[in-house]
Amino acid sequence: MNALPAPTASSRLRGELARFLLVGFTAVAIDFAVYRGLLWLALDVHPAKTAGYVAGAAFGYFANRAFTFRVGARWHPRELLGFLAVYAVALAANVAVNALALAVLDRGEIALALAFVAATGVSAAMNFIGLKLFVFGADAAPAAAPRAGAAAGDSAGARTTLSLVIPCYNEAANLPLLVARLRETFRDERVEAVLVDNGSSDDSPAVLARLLEGQSRIRSVRVEVNRGYGHGILAGLRAARGEVIGWTHADMQTDPFDALRGLQLFDADADPRRLFVKGRRHGRPLGDVAFTVGMSAFETVLLGRRMWDINAQPTLFPRAFFETWREPPQDFALDLYAYHQALHQGLRVQRFPVRFGERAHGHSHWNVNWRAKLRFIKRTVDFSLRLRRELRERPA
């Protein structure tokens, strides 16, 4: 297995610019909505423009820190001061360009839109350069690649054992592909896969029995009644034998081989007992990325911890960390719970890029349409509010 390649400076810059533009379009939409709303309420144009810009900037700060530049360092007051300085200069340029354009073009609807575009373009360019060079750039270096010789099949180096839990609910059509991929990649004696038949009502039990006959590093656990995504994962984690445990999905949108790449990070780390490893997805539809940006920003603000791509897979951590959990959620909020607990307990969170592809068979059990997304949002928000209340009630 090869070590993860470090991205070049040019590819990293292109990625940052693309992410900055995505965040920027979202911030502009917020900016413009606030701006026009205040104009409709008869506020003068310059205060309205300032208020819209500030609203977009607040979103831009959290999204650019977590998503665009992927800052790994803890927050420091100097960062906020640098951010305020960059945005103050850009704000002055934004208002000045907007005023100049309106003076030249008059105050019609087309003029308002053209002035807005010109002002936003100038300030956006200033913001990217300022954030890159003076605010987030120093902390945005990529994580170091694992050292050579720490691959899952290597006999040298640390010999951390891994148990990867894969919850399967009505995935009979995907199971042959999944097991074939596991047999191809999980060859090292120190790794195992635990497939959780999470109360499936299709042919999954029979398919698993046939596919896993004679397998030593791929086994299954049966949950008789489906009580949620998280419940199935927790059942698998309790049955796991590895020093490092975690989970990924059965739908083949994420390659189980990614877990072995994550294991390299534990092998390469000086203190793997304090490490939390999680994938960072790429190759997703733009609508799903926008959804992730919004949820990440919301959870970051609500819980006071920088969080990004919360539902990315795989999720890997030491067994000792799992043993500290108290009343984890039984549904899709388990991803949020594990991520937040890692940050709350001071584990070092290390991310690595994983490709997120199309499902091989069937359909998602939650990401079906925007109605399903709204139900997911409601459940997640309810859990997040409960988690915040519990954190406030804990004795200092």
N, C-alpha and C positions, 0 to 999 in steps of 0.2 A: 504494500500500500504506500503511495507516495505522500509526502508531506504536503500540506496545503500551500499553494503558491501565494506569495505576497503580491498584492496588487501594485502596479506601477503608479508613479505619481500622476502621469497623464490620465490613466483610466480612473484613478481616484478623483481627480479634478472633474472629469466628465460626469462621473456619478454624482458628485456633490452638486454640480450645476443643474443636472436633470432633477434631482430631488428638490433643490432650491426653487426651481421653476414651478414644480408641482405644489409645493407649500405656498409659493408666491401667488399662484392663481387662486388658491383657496383663501388666502389672506386678502387678496384684492376683492374677492366676492363679498367677504365680510366688511371690508372697508367701504365698498360702493353701496352696500345695503344700508349701512349706518349713515353714510353721507347723504344719500337721497332721502332716507327716512327723516332725517333732521331738517333737510330743506323743505320737505313736505309739511313739517311742523312749524315752518316759517322762521327757522333759525338762520342767521346770517351765513353766507357761504363759507367764510374763512373758519369760524368756529366749528361749523358742520364738517368741513374738510379735515380739521384737526382731530375731531372726535372719531371720525371714521378711520383715520390713519392710526390713531392710538389703539383702537379695537383690533385692527388688522395686525398691528405690531405685537400686541400681547399674544395673539395666536402664533404669530411668526416666531417669537422667541422660543416658546416651548417646542414647536414643531421643528424648527431649525436645529435646536440643541440636540433633540432626541433622534431626529430622522435625517436631516441634511448632513450635519457634521459628526453625528454619532459620538458625542463627547463621552468619554469614559471616566473622567475625573469627577470627584465630588464637587458640588457647587461651591463657589467662592465669591465673596462680595466684589472682588475686582472684576469678575466676569460681568456682573450686573452693571457696574459702573462703565465698563467698556461698551456694553450693549446700549446703555442709555446715551453715551456720547455719540456712537455711530448713528443711532436712530434720531437723535436730536439734529445732527448735521443733515441727515437725509430728509428729515421732516421739514427743515427750513428750505431745503432745495425743492421739496415736493410742493409746499405752499407757494413758493416764489414762482416756480414754473407754471403752476396752475393759475396764479393771478396774472402772470404775463400772457399766457395763452388766452385767457378770458378777455383781457384788455384788447388783444389783437382781434379775437374772433367774435366778440360780443357774448350775449348770454343765452342764446338759443339752445335747444336740446342737442343739436349736433355739436355745437361749440362746447357745451359742458362735457360731452363724451370725449371729444378730441383733447380737451385740456386735461381731463382725468388720465387719459392714456399717456400723454406726454409727461405729466408730472410723475405718474407711477413708474414709467420706464426709467426716468432719470434716478429716482430714489431707489428703485430696485437694484440698479447697477451699483450704486454707492453702497447699499446695504450688503450685497454679496461680497464685494471687495473688503469692506470694513469687517464683517463678521469672519470672513476667511482669514484675514491677516491679523486682526487685533483682538478678536473676542474668542472664537472657538478653534482657530487654526492650530494653536499649540497643543490642544488636547485631542485633536481629531486623527492622530496617527493610528493606523490599523494595528490590531493585535498581532503580535509576532507569530510567525508560523511555527508549528511544532517542530522540535528538533528531529533530525533524521534518526531512524532507528527506533522510534517510539510507536511504530505502527502496530495495529492489532495483531498482525501475524508474525511480528518480530520476536525473536527469542531473547534479544538484548533489552536492557532498560527495565523500567518498572513493569510489574505484572498485575496491574489493577484488573479486577474481574468486573464484568458488565452484565447486567440483566436488563434487556429492553422489553418493556411491556407494550403490547399492541392490542387495543380493544377492538373487537370485531362484532358488529351488530348487523345481521343480515348481509354479510359480505361473502356469501358462498361463491359468487361468480369471481370475486377478486382473490379468493384464498389460494387457488393453484398458482397464480402469478406471484403472490406474496411469498408463499412457501418456497417456490423455485428460487426467488431472489435471495431469500434467507439461506437456503442450502448452498447457494453460490458464494455468498459473502461471509456468513457466520461459520467459518471453518476453524477458527482458533479455539482451543479447549477452554479458554478463560471467558468466553462470551456465550450467552444464551439468549433466546427469544422466548417470551411467555405470551402466547396468544390467548386473549381472554374472550371466550364466547359469551358475550354480554347479553344473555337472555334472547338469543336469536330465535326467530320463528320460521326461518327458511331451513335449507339443508345443511347449514354450517356444521352442526355436530357430526353428521356422517362424513362430510367432506374433510373435516379436521382429523377424524379417526383414521381415514384412509391415507391422507397425506403425511401424517406424522408417525405412522407405523415404523418402528425401528430407528426413529430420530432421537439422538441424545442431547442435542443442543437446541432443539426447538420443541417446546411442549405446550400444552394448553391447560387452561383453567376454565371451568364452567360456572357461570352465574345463572341460576335458574330463572330469575325474574329480572328483567331490565329495569333498573332504578336510576338510570342516567349514565352519561358518558363518564363522569368522574367516579361513580361507584364502581364501574368496571375496571378503571385504571387502578383504583385503590386496592381492589381485590388482587390484581396482578402484582402490585408493588409488595403486598404482604406475602405473596408466594415467591417473590424473587429471592435469589441467592447471592447476587453480586454485591461487591463493595460499592460500585457505582450503579445506580438504578435510574430508570426514567421511562419515558414513553414516546411513541410516535403513532401515526395513523395507519390504518389497514388499507386505505383506498388507493395506494400507490401514487398519490400526488406528491408524497415525500418518499424518497428512496430510503429503505432501512439501512443501507450502507452509510448514510449520513451519520448514524449513531456511532459507527466505528471511527469516522472522522472526528466526531466529538470526543471519543475516548482518547484520541491522540493528545487532546488538550490537557486531559488529566495526567497522562503519562509525562507530558512535558512540564507540568507545573511543579513548583517547589513545595507547595502546600495544597495538594488536591483535596484535602478535607475541608477547605474553605472555598471551594470553587463551585459555581453554578453555571452550566453550559447550556446554551440555547441557540437554535438555528435562527437565521435571519433570511426571510424568503425573498426571492426575486423571480421574475417571469410571470407575475400575476396580472390579471386584468386591471385597467386603470380604476374602474369603479370600486374594486376590492381594496386597492391601495388607498383610495380616498377614504373609504370606510375605516381602514386601519389607522390612518392619520388622525381622524376625528376621535376614535376611541382611545388611542394612545394619549392624545392631548388631554382628553377628559379625565382619564385615570391619573395622569401625571399631576394635574391640578388638584383633583379631589383627594388623592392619597398622599400628596407631597413627596412622591418618589418618581424619578425620571424613568418612564417605562415606554417601551417601543415594541411593536409587533408582538403583542402579548400571546397570541395563539400560534406562534410559529413553532415548528417542530424540527428536530427532536428536542426534548427537555431532559437534561441529565443532571444528576446531583449525587452526593454521597448518601449512603444509607443512614448515617448518623443524623443528617439533616431531616430526612423523612421521619425519623423517630421522634422529632420534636413537634410534629404537627398535632394540633388539637382541633377536632371537629372540622376537618376540611370539607368543602362543598362536594355534593354528589353529581353535579352537572358540569356544563362547559365552563363555569367559573373556576374550576380547578386550575386551569392554566394561569389565571390571574392570581389565585391564592398562592401557588408555588412561587411564582415570580416575585410577588410582593413579600412573601416570607423570606426569600433569599436576600432581598434588599434590606428588609427590616432587621435581619440577624447579622448583617454585615458581610455576607458572602460576596466574593468577587464574581461579578457576572461577566462572562465572556461569550461573545456572539461570533458566529461564523456563517458565511453565505451558503444557502441551500436553494436548489432549484425547486420551484413549486409548479408541477405540471398538471395535466388534465387527469381526471379519474379514468381508470382503465374500464370499469364497468359500474353500472348503477348510478345513483345520484347521492348528493350530500344529504345527511339527515337534518341539517339545519340551514345551510347556505343555499337555499333553493331560490328565493326571490327576496324582494325588499320587505315583504310582510314578515317572512321568517327572520330576516335581519332585525326588524323592529322588535320581534319577540325576544330574540337573543339580547338585544340592547337592554330591554326592560329587565330581564333576569340578571344581567350583569350589573346594571345600575343598582338594582335592589341589593345585590350582594355587596357591591362596593360601599353603599351607604351604611350597611350593617357592619362591614369591616371597619369603616372609619369610626363609627360609634364605639365599637369594641376597643379600638386603639386609644380613644380618648378616655375610656373608662378604666383602662389598666393603670394600676398604681405606678407612680414614677420610680 
